[in-house]
Amino acid sequence: MRNDRMKRELGVTLKYPTYREGLSALLNEQGA
């Protein structure tokens, strides 16, 4: 399911809208 469709149909807001943002946050949490 595409992000735009998921957000529109389910009313979901992603904490990290992009792969890069999510990966960066994950690495920061692990102290990398």
C-alpha positions as CSV (number, residue, x, y, z in Angstrom):
1,M,0.0,0.0,0.0
2,R,1.3,3.4,-0.9
3,N,1.9,5.9,1.9
4,D,-0.4,8.5,0.4
5,R,-3.3,6.0,0.1
6,M,-2.7,4.7,3.6
7,K,-2.7,8.2,5.1
8,R,-5.8,9.2,3.2
9,E,-7.9,6.1,3.7
10,L,-6.9,5.2,7.2
11,G,-6.1,8.6,8.6
12,V,-2.6,7.5,9.5
13,T,0.2,9.9,10.3
14,L,3.7,8.4,10.0
15,K,6.2,9.3,12.6
16,Y,9.0,9.0,9.9
17,P,7.4,9.8,6.5
18,T,10.5,8.7,4.6
19,Y,12.8,5.8,4.7
20,R,15.8,8.1,5.3
21,E,14.2,9.8,8.2
22,G,13.3,6.5,9.8
23,L,16.7,5.0,9.3
24,S,18.4,8.1,10.6
25,A,16.3,8.1,13.8
26,L,17.0,4.4,14.3
27,L,20.7,4.9,14.0
28,N,20.6,7.8,16.3
29,E,18.8,5.8,18.9
30,Q,21.5,3.1,18.7
31,G,24.3,5.6,19.1
32,A,25.8,4.9,15.6
